[in-house]
Amino acid sequence: MDRKLTTILATDVVGYTSLMERDEAGTHERLRESRLALFEPEIARHRGRIFKQMGDGLLAEFGSVVGAVECAVSLQRALAERNANVPEDQRFEVRIGINLGEVIVEGDDRLGEGVNIAARLEQIAEPGGICVSGKVVKEVERKLAFRFESM
């Protein structure tokens, strides 16, 4: 079994089920467009790699903790700008969780506690927010100009 230390970024669309119930085809197409036009390029720009897509969420891996945090902030800022021009009932708000941890490498997939913690952090993030583990804060607090609030 191969293992490695990596940074995992997990995202999830807030209220996706309600959006799909109101307009399944439109919601699917808007999310697909957001993924292609925003998420995939931004993750790649920060040297990340999407390794799993699940309906309204995705998991990405980064070799750099700084890169993952900068990517998350860029994504949330870009989504906020996009939402300013979108009717409220069609807006995508995303929660993001980031963890630095050991993962099991299985082909192109990543599994294990490092991924699970990122997913749990995403679940407790505020809509439009980012929740990071203590390991992430420790790595980036003096390297980035972002302020962190302890939960």
DRENVODO-868835 format. One record per residue (C-alpha): residue in one letter; y, z, x. Coordinates in Angstrom, 2 decimals, always signed. Last residue first. Example, Ala and Ser with C-alpha at 12.3 -4.5 7.8 and 13.67 -1.06 7.14 Angstrom:
{pt "S"; {-1.06; +7.14; +13.67}} {pt "A"; {-4.50; +7.80; +12.30}} 
***
This chain:
{pt "M"; {+27.30; +15.90; -13.36}} {pt "S"; {+29.41; +15.65; -10.23}} {pt "E"; {+32.34; +13.26; -10.39}} {pt "F"; {+32.61; +10.60; -7.70}} {pt "R"; {+35.83; +8.97; -6.50}} {pt "F"; {+35.73; +5.47; -5.07}} {pt "A"; {+37.50; +4.60; -1.81}} {pt "L"; {+34.25; +3.74; -0.05}} {pt "K"; {+32.78; +4.67; +3.32}} {pt "R"; {+33.28; +8.43; +3.27}} {pt "E"; {+31.40; +9.01; +0.01}} {pt "V"; {+28.88; +6.19; +0.62}} {pt "E"; {+25.68; +7.71; +1.99}} {pt "K"; {+26.02; +11.20; +0.51}} {pt "V"; {+26.94; +9.76; -2.87}} {pt "V"; {+23.82; +7.57; -2.86}} {pt "K"; {+21.55; +10.49; -1.95}} {pt "G"; {+23.12; +12.55; -4.74}} {pt "S"; {+22.02; +9.91; -7.21}} {pt "V"; {+24.41; +7.50; -8.88}} {pt "C"; {+25.65; +7.10; -12.46}} {pt "I"; {+27.87; +4.11; -13.26}} {pt "G"; {+29.92; +3.66; -16.38}} {pt "G"; {+30.76; +1.08; -19.06}} {pt "P"; {+28.79; +3.14; -21.57}} {pt "E"; {+28.39; +6.56; -19.91}} {pt "A"; {+25.50; +6.92; -17.50}} {pt "I"; {+22.54; +9.03; -18.64}} {pt "Q"; {+20.11; +6.14; -19.14}} {pt "E"; {+21.18; +4.42; -15.90}} {pt "L"; {+20.32; +7.59; -13.98}} {pt "R"; {+16.83; +7.56; -15.49}} {pt "A"; {+16.33; +3.92; -14.44}} {pt "A"; {+17.51; +4.66; -10.89}} {pt "I"; {+15.10; +7.63; -10.79}} {pt "N"; {+12.19; +5.47; -11.89}} {pt "V"; {+12.90; +2.84; -9.23}} {pt "G"; {+12.79; +5.29; -6.32}} {pt "E"; {+9.87; +7.10; -7.96}} {pt "G"; {+7.57; +4.13; -8.01}} {pt "L"; {+7.60; +0.36; -8.20}} {pt "R"; {+9.24; -2.68; -6.63}} {pt "D"; {+8.13; -6.21; -7.49}} {pt "D"; {+8.27; -9.36; -5.34}} {pt "G"; {+4.75; -8.76; -4.01}} {pt "E"; {+3.96; -5.10; -4.63}} {pt "V"; {+6.31; -2.98; -2.55}} {pt "I"; {+6.11; +0.71; -3.45}} {pt "V"; {+9.51; +2.35; -3.40}} {pt "E"; {+11.29; +5.01; -1.36}} {pt "G"; {+14.71; +6.02; -2.47}} {pt "L"; {+18.40; +5.33; -2.78}} {pt "N"; {+19.32; +5.39; -6.44}} {pt "I"; {+21.81; +3.56; -8.62}} {pt "G"; {+22.20; +3.69; -12.41}} {pt "I"; {+24.32; +1.30; -14.46}} {pt "R"; {+25.24; +1.39; -18.15}} {pt "V"; {+26.52; -1.81; -19.68}} {pt "E"; {+28.92; -2.60; -22.47}} {pt "F"; {+28.56; -6.04; -23.98}} {pt "R"; {+31.11; -6.97; -26.58}} {pt "Q"; {+30.19; -8.87; -29.76}} {pt "D"; {+31.28; -6.34; -32.42}} {pt "E"; {+34.57; -5.75; -30.57}} {pt "P"; {+35.57; -9.42; -30.64}} {pt "V"; {+35.75; -10.76; -27.06}} {pt "N"; {+38.88; -11.33; -24.96}} {pt "A"; {+39.24; -7.80; -23.53}} {pt "N"; {+35.47; -7.72; -23.14}} {pt "R"; {+35.61; -10.18; -20.23}} {pt "E"; {+37.97; -7.92; -18.28}} {pt "A"; {+35.79; -4.86; -18.93}} {pt "L"; {+32.71; -6.85; -17.89}} {pt "A"; {+34.38; -7.88; -14.63}} {pt "R"; {+35.32; -4.28; -13.83}} {pt "Q"; {+31.80; -3.05; -14.60}} {pt "L"; {+30.21; -5.75; -12.46}} {pt "S"; {+32.57; -5.17; -9.54}} {pt "V"; {+31.89; -1.41; -9.63}} {pt "A"; {+28.14; -2.00; -9.67}} {pt "C"; {+28.38; -4.50; -6.79}} {pt "E"; {+30.43; -2.11; -4.67}} {pt "V"; {+27.83; +0.59; -5.31}} {pt "A"; {+24.93; -1.69; -4.37}} {pt "G"; {+26.69; -3.03; -1.27}} {pt "V"; {+27.48; +0.48; -0.03}} {pt "V"; {+23.81; +1.45; -0.44}} {pt "S"; {+22.84; -1.58; +1.65}} {pt "G"; {+19.43; -3.30; +1.61}} {pt "F"; {+19.87; -3.85; -2.10}} {pt "E"; {+17.27; -4.15; -4.86}} {pt "A"; {+17.92; -5.18; -8.44}} {pt "L"; {+16.49; -4.07; -11.78}} {pt "L"; {+17.50; -5.70; -15.03}} {pt "G"; {+18.35; -4.92; -18.59}} {pt "D"; {+18.77; -6.42; -22.04}} {pt "G"; {+15.40; -8.13; -22.31}} {pt "M"; {+13.65; -6.79; -19.20}} {pt "Q"; {+14.47; -8.58; -15.97}} {pt "K"; {+12.80; -7.53; -12.71}} {pt "F"; {+13.30; -8.24; -9.00}} {pt "I"; {+16.98; -9.09; -8.91}} {pt "R"; {+18.03; -9.36; -5.27}} {pt "G"; {+21.08; -7.85; -3.62}} {pt "R"; {+23.22; -9.24; -0.82}} {pt "H"; {+26.52; -8.20; -2.42}} {pt "R"; {+27.27; -11.82; -3.33}} {pt "A"; {+23.72; -12.10; -4.70}} {pt "I"; {+24.33; -9.25; -7.14}} {pt "E"; {+27.65; -10.79; -8.17}} {pt "P"; {+26.11; -14.25; -8.62}} {pt "E"; {+23.19; -12.97; -10.75}} {pt "F"; {+25.26; -10.61; -12.88}} {pt "L"; {+28.26; -12.78; -13.70}} {pt "A"; {+27.67; -16.41; -14.72}} {pt "L"; {+23.88; -16.43; -15.11}} {pt "R"; {+23.44; -12.91; -16.53}} {pt "S"; {+26.54; -13.20; -18.69}} {pt "E"; {+25.34; -16.55; -20.05}} {pt "R"; {+21.92; -15.09; -20.87}} {pt "L"; {+23.59; -12.12; -22.58}} {pt "R"; {+25.81; -14.44; -24.64}} {pt "E"; {+22.79; -16.61; -25.59}} {pt "H"; {+20.65; -13.65; -26.66}} {pt "T"; {+23.51; -12.15; -28.63}} {pt "G"; {+24.19; -15.45; -30.41}} {pt "A"; {+20.53; -16.00; -31.29}} {pt "E"; {+19.96; -12.45; -32.55}} {pt "D"; {+23.21; -11.95; -34.40}} {pt "R"; {+23.61; -8.65; -36.29}} {pt "E"; {+20.15; -7.26; -35.50}} {pt "M"; {+20.49; -8.37; -31.87}} {pt "L"; {+23.79; -6.51; -31.45}} {pt "S"; {+22.28; -3.43; -33.06}} {pt "T"; {+19.31; -3.54; -30.68}} {pt "Y"; {+21.57; -4.08; -27.67}} {pt "G"; {+23.63; -0.97; -28.38}} {pt "V"; {+24.44; -0.36; -24.70}} {pt "V"; {+23.17; -3.11; -22.39}} {pt "D"; {+21.01; -1.78; -19.54}} {pt "T"; {+21.34; -1.92; -15.77}} {pt "A"; {+19.32; -0.50; -12.86}} {pt "L"; {+20.38; -0.71; -9.20}} {pt "I"; {+17.79; +0.26; -6.58}} {pt "T"; {+18.63; +0.99; -2.95}} {pt "T"; {+15.77; +0.72; -0.48}} {pt "L"; {+13.34; +2.74; +1.63}} {pt "K"; {+10.02; +0.95; +1.99}} {pt "R"; {+6.39; +1.20; +1.01}} {pt "D"; {+3.37; -1.06; +1.43}} {pt "M"; {+0.00; +0.00; +0.00}} 
***
